[in-house]
């Protein structure tokens, strides 16, 4: 693994990296966002990941502390008035931005670093300093709208990184894949009229936040560049593999992304308290990341960036992060599927393919 030097303020800081290294953006600041007593989006979910990585380091990884996003970088996807509203929370003990989303005194600083961390990861893989990267951030981001906080999210970290890839890093086609159990309404709405970002989400439906049906395919010139896979409760490893391989995979191959961003939510974990009855386990997370890496290897080698989203059982977050990192480094491969997908998954595939066949030749 890359050589690291302990830093009491920022956790760990990289001192050497080579092209074959997978980058982990990790920073103690992300433990300091306080959403309130009893809130499920708590520091313990990320602290468990830190402790696991300290106890069982992954060869082929290196660590950097997070940089902050600038106001201009945030305003590529967020309204200036909304950025000012979140900025005004700095130093204030408690502000409620939405029924589920509150801030503590340090939340603004932490949120700017969460967005900055995902941009930093994209810069590393596009610049060739790393082959794959995982930004271990909180608060999550995919519910944050252009002008509003929502669903525990302040800034839309992955959206900020996608816009940065296009505006500053030379990307022409960015894929955002979002397997969190909740639909990423904010990410969808930010990019739904654009063709330079393909947004794909699998999520339980009906479920919070109530968006993400098949017919939400994008608007105007962006029609076809939003793909939703609304799922019933109870789907497991084989179902997710089937859907991503047979429905999403052909579209990705046709789109040919030059950067892949994963909204890495692990609330599909079989024991997640907010997961709505999904049944993924560590093997399922390994399979998903193996699929994502195969897409990257085929179209944009090394340019795979994951950013932590949901996941509210610390054990599930640990399992998902480890699976993702070990797939990126090559230390883990998916096992061959030995279970057939359910009838429900086959019907979802049929409806999704029918919905998108007019946009993508590979589904016709």
C-alpha positions, 0 to 999 in steps of 0.5 A: 500500500502507499506510504502514509503519515498520521495526522491528528487533524486530518486522520491520514495524509498520503506521501506517495502514490503510483498509477496502480494505487487505489485512492481512499479520500478519508478525513476525520472531519467527516466524523464531525457533522452532527445531524442531531441526537438519535439521527440515523446519519451518524458518525458511527457509520463512518467510524466503523469503516475507519476502524475496519480499514485500520485493523485490516489495511487493503494492499494497493490503496493510499490515503489523502485528506479531503480538500474543500469545494469552492463556492464556484464549484458548488454553484455549478450545480447549486443555486447561489442563494442555496449555497449562501443559506448553507454557508449561513449555518456555519458556527450555529449549533442547530439549523433545520433545513428540511424535516430530515436534514439539520446542521451542526456548527461544523456541518457547512465545513464538512459538507464542502469537504464532502463535495471537494473529496469526490472532485479530488477523487475524480481529479486523481483518476483522470490525472492518472495518479490513481486507478480507482478511488473511494471518497469516504464522506458524509453527509451523503449527497444524492437527495440534495436538489439544486436549491434545497437540502433533502434526505440528510443531504446538504450538497450533492457531492456526486453531482458536483464532481460530475460537473467538475469532470465536464467543466474542468477535467475534459470529460465529455460523457459521465456515467453516474450509477446510483444503487442506493436503496433510495432514489437520487432525486437531486442528482436526477433533477440536476442533470435530467435535461443534459446528454453529457451525464447518464444517470442510472438509479436502482431503488425501492419503489414506492419508497422515500423520496417518491420519485424514480418511476420508469417513465422518468427518462429525462427532459428535452435534449436529455430524454433517454439519459435518465434510467430508473429501475424501481424495485419491490422489496425483497430483491437480492444479489442475483436480481441486482446482477441480472438487472445491471448486466442485462439492462444497464450494461448494454446502455453503458457500452453504447454510451461509452463513458469517460468517467464513472461515478458511483453513488455508493449507498449500502442501505440495500444491505440485508440488515439495514434499518432503513433499507426497506427489506432489500437482501444484498450481502457482501457478495452482492456488493462485490458483484455490483462493484465488479460490474462497475469495474468491468465497465470502467476497464472497457471504456475508461480504465482506472476512472472509477470513483465511488462516493459514500451515500446511505447505509445505516447499519455500520456492519453493512457500510463496512462490508460495502466499502471493503467490497468496493475497495477490494474490487478496485485493487483487484484483491476480490472478484465476484463469484459466479451466480448460482441463483436465478433472478426472480420473476419480479426482476425479470419484469422490471428488466422487461419494462425498463428495456421497453421504456428505453428501447427508443433511445438506445439501439442496444435495447431495441 
